[in-house]
């Protein structure tokens, strides 16, 4: 709870002081009930309750959307106004003319499109690409929604390295991917100008990562949480081969470190 919320509800400062006595203070005027360890979600909520109109932004918003992991010692909020970033204990306050606010399960936060555009200039190329893939894969945004946001943004908030990605990704169905390795594989195949695969469709009763029906070819991306059972992978491979499909397996690490291995597996006639 926040003191300003209680004031708006008609409480006196004396009543607020009495009500919050003994509660844990997370920020000036922001209190938490109970004795359990503070969760990340509670930290996000507390940051947005520090003043009316505060929304989660930048790295904190990227983490909340699961687009970009971040676990700093402070949370970042955005308020309308001008001036540079200002650190206030465990929050960093940024001000902007246009906040582009929305909610995530009720949590006040900058839109996914604004969050991605804000974070983009702070990251290296590889992390930029991963963040964009995550945003598309998790359906936080779409290429049309991102393009619409960038069309209305100022030049400073419209980095050309991001606008250059719109055409590259507009025809890719990354929302069907179950992991970043799958999404990265689809992007690499598109960059190599190969035929795009079907993504996670059922073949011979089993779900295949990437497949080309006309070539009867399957490429499985091994590794991560979806390929932990080697016996299960072998069983699925047997089912596909029995149905007349050619199956190639590529380690997830190779998608990032040796993409030529993926391209060989996906190339017709290889």
C-alpha positions in Angstrom: 0.0 0.0 0.0 1.1 3.6 -0.5 0.4 6.7 1.7 -0.8 8.7 -1.3 -3.5 6.0 -2.0 -4.7 6.3 1.5 -4.8 10.1 1.3 -6.9 9.9 -1.8 -9.2 7.6 0.0 -9.8 10.3 2.7 -7.4 9.2 5.4 -5.6 11.7 7.6 -1.8 11.7 8.0 -2.4 10.7 11.6 -4.5 7.7 10.6 -2.0 6.7 8.0 0.9 6.8 10.5 -1.1 4.7 12.9 -2.1 2.2 10.2 1.4 1.7 8.8 3.1 1.5 12.2 5.0 -1.8 12.3 4.8 -2.5 8.6 7.8 -3.0 6.4 8.8 0.2 4.5 10.0 -0.5 1.0 10.1 3.1 -0.2 9.0 6.5 1.2 5.3 6.1 1.8 5.2 2.5 0.4 4.7 -0.4 2.9 4.4 -4.2 2.8 2.4 -6.4 5.1 3.6 -9.8 6.3 7.1 -11.2 7.0 7.8 -13.3 3.9 10.8 -12.4 1.7 10.0 -9.7 -0.8 9.4 -11.1 -4.3 10.4 -9.6 -7.5 6.8 -8.9 -8.4 6.3 -7.1 -5.1 9.4 -5.0 -5.8 7.9 -4.0 -9.2 4.6 -3.1 -7.6 6.3 -1.1 -4.8 8.3 0.9 -7.3 5.2 1.9 -9.3 3.5 2.9 -6.0 6.1 5.5 -5.1 4.1 8.3 -6.8 0.9 8.6 -8.9 1.6 8.0 -12.6 4.7 5.9 -12.1 5.1 2.9 -14.4 7.7 0.2 -14.6 10.1 0.8 -17.5 13.4 0.1 -19.2 15.3 -2.9 -17.7 12.6 -3.6 -15.1 9.9 -3.7 -17.7 12.1 -5.9 -20.0 12.4 -8.4 -17.2 8.7 -8.3 -16.4 7.8 -9.0 -20.0 10.5 -11.8 -20.1 12.0 -10.1 -23.1 15.4 -9.4 -21.4 16.5 -10.9 -18.1 17.7 -8.3 -15.5 18.1 -8.5 -11.7 19.7 -5.3 -10.6 19.8 -3.8 -7.1 17.2 -1.3 -8.0 14.1 -1.0 -10.2 13.4 1.4 -13.0 10.2 3.5 -13.2 9.1 6.1 -15.7 7.1 9.2 -15.0 5.9 12.0 -17.2 8.1 15.1 -17.3 11.6 16.2 -18.2 15.1 15.9 -16.8 17.7 13.1 -16.6 17.5 9.9 -14.7 17.6 10.2 -10.9 18.4 7.5 -8.4 16.3 7.5 -5.3 17.4 4.7 -3.0 16.3 1.4 -4.6 14.6 3.0 -7.7 15.8 4.8 -10.7 13.3 7.5 -11.9 13.3 8.4 -15.6 11.1 11.1 -17.1 9.7 11.3 -20.5 7.3 13.5 -22.5 5.2 10.4 -23.6 5.1 7.5 -21.2 3.3 4.9 -23.4 1.8 3.2 -20.4 -0.2 0.0 -20.3 -0.7 -2.8 -17.7 0.7 -6.3 -17.3 -1.7 -8.3 -15.1 -2.6 -5.0 -13.5 1.0 -3.8 -13.1 1.5 -0.3 -14.6 4.3 -0.7 -17.2 5.5 0.8 -20.5 4.2 -0.9 -23.6 6.3 -3.8 -24.9 7.1 -1.7 -28.0 8.3 1.2 -26.0 10.2 -1.0 -23.6 12.0 -2.7 -26.5 12.8 0.6 -28.2 14.1 2.0 -24.9 16.4 -1.0 -24.2 17.6 -1.4 -27.8 20.4 1.2 -27.7 21.8 -0.1 -24.4 22.5 -3.6 -25.7 25.0 -5.2 -28.0 23.9 -6.7 -31.3 23.5 -10.3 -30.1 21.4 -9.3 -27.0 19.3 -7.0 -29.2 18.5 -9.8 -31.5 17.6 -12.2 -28.6 15.4 -9.5 -27.0 13.5 -9.0 -30.2 13.1 -12.7 -30.8 11.8 -13.2 -27.2 9.3 -10.3 -27.7 7.9 -11.9 -30.9 8.1 -15.5 -29.6 6.3 -14.7 -26.4 3.7 -12.6 -28.3 4.5 -9.5 -26.3 4.4 -7.5 -29.6 4.1 -8.0 -33.3 6.1 -6.5 -36.2 3.0 -4.4 -37.2 2.6 -3.1 -33.6 6.3 -2.3 -33.3 6.3 -0.6 -36.7 3.3 1.5 -35.6 5.1 2.6 -32.4 8.3 3.5 -34.3 6.4 5.5 -36.9 5.1 7.8 -34.1 8.4 7.9 -32.1 10.9 10.7 -32.2 14.1 10.2 -34.1 16.0 9.6 -30.9 13.6 6.9 -29.9 13.6 5.3 -33.3 17.1 3.6 -33.7 17.8 2.7 -37.3 19.3 -0.6 -36.2 15.8 -1.5 -34.8 13.8 -0.2 -37.8 16.1 -2.3 -40.0 14.8 -5.4 -38.3 11.1 -4.9 -39.4 11.4 -6.3 -42.9 13.8 -9.0 -41.7 11.2 -10.5 -39.3 7.8 -9.5 -40.8 7.2 -12.9 -42.4 8.6 -15.1 -39.6 6.2 -17.0 -37.4 8.4 -16.8 -34.3 5.3 -16.9 -32.1 5.2 -20.7 -32.9 8.6 -21.3 -31.5 9.0 -22.9 -28.0 12.5 -21.7 -27.3 14.9 -19.0 -28.4 17.1 -21.6 -30.1 14.2 -22.5 -32.4 13.5 -18.8 -33.1 17.2 -18.1 -33.8 17.2 -21.1 -36.1 14.2 -19.8 -38.1 15.9 -16.3 -38.4 19.1 -17.9 -39.6 17.3 -20.0 -42.2 15.5 -16.9 -43.5 18.8 -15.0 -43.6 20.3 -17.8 -45.7 17.3 -17.3 -48.1 16.2 -20.9 -47.7 12.6 -22.0 -47.7 11.0 -21.3 -44.4 10.0 -24.3 -42.3 6.7 -25.3 -40.6 7.2 -24.8 -36.9 6.1 -27.2 -34.2 3.5 -29.1 -36.3 2.6 -32.7 -35.6 4.1 -35.3 -38.0 3.3 -39.1 -37.6 1.7 -38.2 -34.3 4.8 -36.3 -32.9 5.6 -32.6 -32.8 8.6 -31.6 -34.9 10.6 -28.5 -34.3 11.2 -27.5 -37.9 9.8 -29.3 -41.0 9.5 -29.0 -44.7 6.6 -31.2 -45.9 7.4 -31.1 -49.6 11.0 -32.2 -48.8 9.9 -34.6 -46.1 12.7 -33.2 -44.0 12.7 -32.5 -40.2 15.3 -30.6 -38.2 15.2 -31.0 -34.5 17.0 -28.4 -32.2 18.5 -30.4 -29.4 19.1 -28.9 -26.0 17.2 -26.9 -23.4 14.1 -27.8 -21.5 12.3 -29.4 -24.5 15.0 -32.0 -25.3 16.1 -33.5 -22.0 14.9 -37.1 -22.6 17.3 -38.7 -25.1 15.2 -41.9 -25.3 12.1 -39.9 -26.1 14.0 -38.0 -28.8 15.2 -41.4 -30.3 11.6 -42.7 -30.2 10.3 -39.7 -32.1 13.1 -39.9 -34.6 12.2 -43.6 -35.2 8.5 -42.7 -35.8 9.4 -40.0 -38.3 11.8 -42.1 -40.2 9.4 -45.0 -40.3 6.9 -42.6 -41.9 9.4 -41.7 -44.6 10.9 -38.5 -43.2 14.6 -37.6 -43.1 15.6 -36.3 -39.6 18.5 -34.1 -38.8 19.5 -33.1 -35.3 21.3 -29.9 -34.5 22.5 -28.9 -31.0 21.0 -25.6 -29.7 24.5 -24.3 -29.1 25.4 -24.8 -32.7 22.5 -22.5 -33.8 24.3 -19.6 -32.1 27.9 -20.6 -32.5 28.0 -22.6 -35.7 24.9 -21.6 -37.7 26.4 -23.1 -40.9 25.7 -26.5 -39.3 22.0 -25.6 -39.1 22.0 -24.3 -42.7 23.6 -27.6 -44.0 20.8 -29.5 -42.2 18.1 -27.3 -43.6 19.4 -27.0 -47.2 17.6 -29.0 -49.8 19.7 -32.0 -51.1 22.1 -31.9 -48.3 
